[in-house]
Amino acid sequence: MSFYAQIARYYDAENTDKDDDIPFYLDLAERHEGETILDIACGTGREVFPLARAGHTVHGIDIEPAMLERAEAVLEREPKLRNKVKFVQGDIRKENQLPAKQYGLTIVPYNGLMHFHTQDDQLAVLKNLRKWTEDGGTLVLDLPNAGDVYATEDTDAIILERTFLEPETGHLVMQQSVSTLDRTAQILRVTWIYDEITADGTLKRTFAPLTLYYYFLSEITLLLSVAGFEVEEVYGDLDYNDYEDGCTRMVIFAKAV
């Protein structure tokens, strides 16, 4: 079972407070008024729905049916959004998933590109994003600053990330993690641990391993260039502050050339 199939029923509840990037994407969408937006690895529609509610046309693509089922359930509850939203189940490494040059703004929010670990997959994805993005259109990537992560100390400790209520059952869930960073391979391996307290007081534990790839700026700049994009701006956070030593994020604006 894939990572997101395992955790789909937890995803929205655990990310209730993950809305700090929504104003950023709403601002972007306003600057691209009238253009169709493509949300890569859209999941349950965390960015799609705020954008659609603001009047923008948004298409989302994701490989995991369990996540898209939850997105479709939101559309069932908000049918007025159906003329603004379209979801596609597909693998973005494969080029024939979406029409060519349809999107003026393509976004890959919060760490989405980190799920691709080999250079072949990374180039396949970026080349497809170029095919789907209009000439002169904008691609925005939100990634962590690998240099900042590499400066942290390693730990084998299990970390309590958050507690939340799973909405369908009302069960209390404690989300924990343990991770290892391979600095040579640029790979982070995380095991997410979900401890769910069931109605009879017993504990159900779910282990969900996830592997993520860290990019450095010079590397992603070259990959984007090979794929047909030109990096125009790089920021250190979603407030458009400078990309510099110690910043937490690497937010890249690239033009389809």
Backbone torsions as a table, in degrees:
resi	resn	phi	psi	omega
1	MET	NA	137.0	-179.5
2	SER	-71.0	162.2	179.7
3	PHE	-55.1	-49.1	-173.7
4	TYR	-75.0	-24.4	171.3
5	ALA	-66.4	-37.7	179.4
6	GLN	-65.4	-40.0	-169.8
7	ILE	-107.9	8.2	-174.5
8	ALA	-55.0	-41.7	-175.9
9	ARG	-72.9	-16.6	176.6
10	TYR	-92.0	-21.0	-162.7
11	TYR	-57.0	-51.1	-176.0
12	ASP	-67.0	-39.2	-179.1
13	ALA	-66.6	-39.9	-178.1
14	GLU	-75.3	-18.9	-178.8
15	ASN	-108.0	19.3	179.8
16	THR	-54.6	-38.5	-177.8
17	ASP	-91.4	5.5	178.2
18	LYS	-92.0	77.5	179.5
19	ASP	-131.0	10.7	-176.5
20	ASP	-67.2	-20.9	-179.7
21	ASP	-91.3	-8.5	-176.9
22	ILE	-62.6	-45.2	176.9
23	PRO	-57.7	-35.6	178.7
24	PHE	-61.2	-47.4	-178.3
25	TYR	-72.6	-31.8	174.6
26	LEU	-64.4	-40.1	177.0
27	ASP	-63.9	-43.6	177.6
28	LEU	-59.2	-45.9	-177.1
29	ALA	-62.4	-38.1	178.1
30	GLU	-63.2	-36.1	178.6
31	ARG	-72.1	-18.4	177.9
32	HIS	-114.7	36.7	-177.8
33	GLU	-52.8	132.1	178.3
34	GLY	89.7	-10.1	179.8
35	GLU	-97.6	145.5	177.1
36	THR	-76.8	135.5	-177.5
37	ILE	-102.6	139.0	175.3
38	LEU	-112.2	122.7	178.4
39	ASP	-105.1	112.9	-177.5
40	ILE	-86.1	135.7	-176.3
41	ALA	56.3	55.0	-169.7
42	CYS	-72.8	-18.7	178.3
43	GLY	59.6	-127.8	-178.3
44	THR	-87.0	5.1	176.8
45	GLY	92.8	30.3	-176.3
46	ARG	-57.5	-40.5	176.4
47	GLU	-92.4	-31.7	-174.2
48	VAL	-58.6	-48.6	-171.6
49	PHE	-70.2	-42.3	174.5
50	PRO	-60.0	-36.8	178.3
51	LEU	-67.5	-43.2	179.8
52	ALA	-66.7	-39.1	178.5
53	ARG	-63.5	-25.9	177.8
54	ALA	-84.4	1.5	174.5
55	GLY	102.0	4.1	-177.1
56	HIS	-92.5	150.4	175.7
57	THR	-88.5	124.1	-173.6
58	VAL	-133.8	130.6	171.7
59	HIS	-111.1	136.8	178.6
60	GLY	-121.2	141.8	176.6
61	ILE	-127.0	138.4	179.2
62	ASP	-153.0	150.9	-177.6
63	ILE	-85.7	-18.6	-170.4
64	GLU	-98.7	110.5	-179.6
65	PRO	-58.7	-34.9	-177.5
66	ALA	-63.0	-33.6	177.6
67	MET	-73.9	-42.5	-178.6
68	LEU	-68.5	-29.5	175.5
69	GLU	-59.4	-38.7	178.9
70	ARG	-71.7	-34.8	175.2
71	ALA	-65.1	-43.1	179.1
72	GLU	-63.9	-32.3	177.8
73	ALA	-64.3	-34.0	175.7
74	VAL	-65.5	-41.2	177.8
75	LEU	-62.7	-34.7	176.2
76	GLU	-61.4	-36.3	-179.3
77	ARG	-81.7	-22.5	-179.3
78	GLU	-127.1	66.7	-174.3
79	PRO	-60.9	-22.6	179.7
80	LYS	-63.9	-15.9	179.9
81	LEU	-86.6	-6.7	-172.7
82	ARG	-62.5	-27.9	178.2
83	ASN	-82.2	-2.3	179.4
84	LYS	-112.0	-15.9	-169.2
85	VAL	-126.1	138.5	172.6
86	LYS	-140.3	132.4	176.9
87	PHE	-111.9	139.8	178.5
88	VAL	-125.7	129.4	174.2
89	GLN	-92.2	116.8	-177.1
90	GLY	-171.7	165.8	-179.5
91	ASP	-98.9	114.2	-174.2
92	ILE	-72.4	-3.0	171.9
93	ARG	-77.8	-12.6	-177.8
94	LYS	-107.0	129.7	-165.9
95	GLU	-73.6	-26.3	-172.1
96	ASN	-91.6	36.9	180.0
97	GLN	-91.5	-27.0	-174.5
98	LEU	-142.5	158.8	177.9
99	PRO	-66.7	151.7	-179.8
100	ALA	-75.2	142.3	169.9
101	LYS	51.5	45.9	-178.9
102	GLN	-100.9	-18.3	-167.6
103	TYR	-115.1	126.0	177.7
104	GLY	-81.5	-23.6	178.4
105	LEU	-136.2	120.9	177.1
106	THR	-116.2	127.5	-178.5
107	ILE	-121.0	142.0	172.6
108	VAL	-123.6	86.0	-172.9
109	PRO	-69.6	172.5	176.2
110	TYR	6.5	84.4	169.9
111	ASN	71.0	10.6	-174.5
112	GLY	-57.7	-36.8	-177.2
113	LEU	-73.7	-12.1	-177.2
114	MET	-72.4	-9.7	-178.9
115	HIS	-78.4	-3.5	-177.7
116	PHE	-111.0	117.1	-164.2
117	HIS	-103.6	-17.4	-178.6
118	THR	-110.4	153.3	-179.8
119	GLN	-63.2	-35.5	178.3
120	ASP	-61.1	-46.1	179.1
121	ASP	-66.4	-41.0	-179.5
122	GLN	-61.3	-44.6	179.4
123	LEU	-68.8	-37.9	178.0
124	ALA	-60.0	-44.4	179.6
125	VAL	-63.6	-51.5	-175.6
126	LEU	-65.1	-36.6	177.2
127	LYS	-65.9	-36.9	176.6
128	ASN	-68.4	-39.5	176.7
129	LEU	-59.7	-37.0	177.4
130	ARG	-66.1	-40.0	179.4
131	LYS	-64.6	-34.4	-176.7
132	TRP	-85.5	-19.0	-178.2
133	THR	-90.1	136.8	178.4
134	GLU	-58.8	151.3	171.4
135	ASP	-56.8	129.5	-177.6
136	GLY	81.8	-2.5	179.2
137	GLY	-72.6	173.4	-173.6
138	THR	-114.7	135.2	171.0
139	LEU	-111.9	132.6	177.6
140	VAL	-122.9	125.2	178.0
141	LEU	-113.8	131.6	174.5
142	ASP	-113.5	110.1	-175.6
143	LEU	-130.4	158.9	173.5
144	PRO	-74.3	154.1	172.7
145	ASN	-77.9	107.5	-175.8
146	ALA	-61.3	-35.5	179.5
147	GLY	-60.6	-38.8	178.6
148	ASP	-66.4	-41.1	179.5
149	VAL	-67.1	-41.4	-178.2
150	TYR	-63.9	-23.5	-178.7
151	ALA	-79.6	-11.6	-177.8
152	THR	-80.0	156.9	177.8
153	GLU	-81.8	144.5	176.3
154	ASP	-76.5	150.7	175.6
155	THR	-146.9	144.3	175.6
156	ASP	-95.7	7.1	-174.5
157	ALA	-72.5	148.4	169.4
158	ILE	-83.9	125.2	-174.4
159	ILE	-107.3	129.1	172.7
160	LEU	-77.2	115.0	-177.1
161	GLU	-85.3	-47.5	-177.2
162	ARG	-171.1	164.5	168.4
163	THR	-121.8	148.0	-179.9
164	PHE	-157.1	166.2	176.1
165	LEU	-98.5	127.0	175.1
166	GLU	-73.5	118.1	-166.0
167	PRO	-66.0	-30.2	-175.8
168	GLU	-73.6	-32.4	-176.7
169	THR	-110.7	-21.2	-173.4
170	GLY	78.2	7.4	-179.0
171	HIS	-70.9	142.7	172.1
172	LEU	-76.3	132.7	179.3
173	VAL	-123.8	130.0	173.5
174	MET	-105.8	117.6	-179.4
175	GLN	-98.7	125.5	-179.8
176	GLN	-127.5	167.3	178.9
177	SER	-148.4	152.6	169.0
178	VAL	-138.4	136.2	-171.7
179	SER	-141.0	157.2	173.1
180	THR	-134.1	141.1	-179.0
181	LEU	-115.1	119.9	173.8
182	ASP	-95.6	99.0	-174.0
183	ARG	-69.0	-27.4	179.1
184	THR	-72.3	-45.8	-179.2
185	ALA	-83.8	-8.6	-177.8
186	GLN	63.4	34.9	-174.0
187	ILE	-117.3	131.7	171.5
188	LEU	-108.4	126.6	176.0
189	ARG	-111.5	118.7	-177.6
190	VAL	-118.9	134.6	167.9
191	THR	-109.6	114.4	175.7
192	TRP	-86.8	134.9	-178.5
193	ILE	-120.3	119.2	179.3
194	TYR	-109.0	112.9	175.5
195	ASP	-101.0	109.7	-176.1
196	GLU	-107.0	122.9	178.3
197	ILE	-88.4	112.2	-175.3
198	THR	-80.6	175.3	-173.1
199	ALA	-62.5	-29.5	-179.7
200	ASP	-91.2	9.8	175.8
201	GLY	87.4	-0.1	177.5
202	THR	-83.7	163.1	-177.1
203	LEU	-108.1	130.3	173.5
204	LYS	-110.0	121.4	-176.7
205	ARG	-109.6	130.7	177.2
206	THR	-117.3	126.0	174.1
207	PHE	-100.5	127.3	-177.7
208	ALA	-132.5	94.6	179.9
209	PRO	-77.2	145.9	-178.8
210	LEU	-142.8	137.1	178.3
211	THR	-116.2	130.3	-177.0
212	LEU	-128.5	148.8	-177.8
213	TYR	-111.6	132.6	178.0
214	TYR	-96.1	131.6	177.5
215	TYR	-103.8	144.4	168.7
216	PHE	-101.5	155.2	-171.6
217	LEU	-59.3	-45.7	-178.8
218	SER	-62.1	-36.2	179.9
219	GLU	-67.1	-50.9	-177.4
220	ILE	-68.7	-30.5	175.9
221	THR	-62.2	-43.4	179.0
222	LEU	-67.1	-43.5	178.9
223	LEU	-60.3	-43.5	179.2
224	LEU	-63.9	-39.9	179.5
225	SER	-62.9	-44.3	178.6
226	VAL	-62.0	-34.4	-177.3
227	ALA	-81.5	-9.7	178.0
228	GLY	104.6	22.0	175.9
229	PHE	-117.3	153.4	174.5
230	GLU	-121.5	121.3	179.9
231	VAL	-68.1	127.1	-179.3
232	GLU	-106.9	-39.3	-178.0
233	GLU	-144.9	147.6	175.5
234	VAL	-135.6	130.8	-179.1
235	TYR	-123.5	159.0	-178.0
236	GLY	-93.1	-2.7	175.6
237	ASP	-166.1	-176.9	-177.7
238	LEU	-86.0	4.9	174.2
239	ASP	-101.3	13.5	176.5
240	TYR	66.7	27.3	172.7
241	ASN	-78.6	163.0	-174.0
242	ASP	-62.0	145.0	169.6
243	TYR	-81.7	109.6	-174.2
244	GLU	-151.0	173.3	-179.3
245	ASP	-55.4	128.3	178.0
246	GLY	95.4	-10.8	178.6
247	CYS	-71.5	155.1	-173.1
248	THR	-90.8	-27.2	-174.2
249	ARG	-121.0	167.9	174.3
250	MET	-134.5	95.2	-175.0
251	VAL	-101.9	114.0	-170.6
252	ILE	-110.2	129.3	171.1
253	PHE	-105.6	123.2	-179.6
254	ALA	-129.1	143.0	-179.7
255	LYS	-100.2	137.0	175.8
256	ALA	-76.7	114.3	-174.6
257	VAL	-111.5	NA	NA
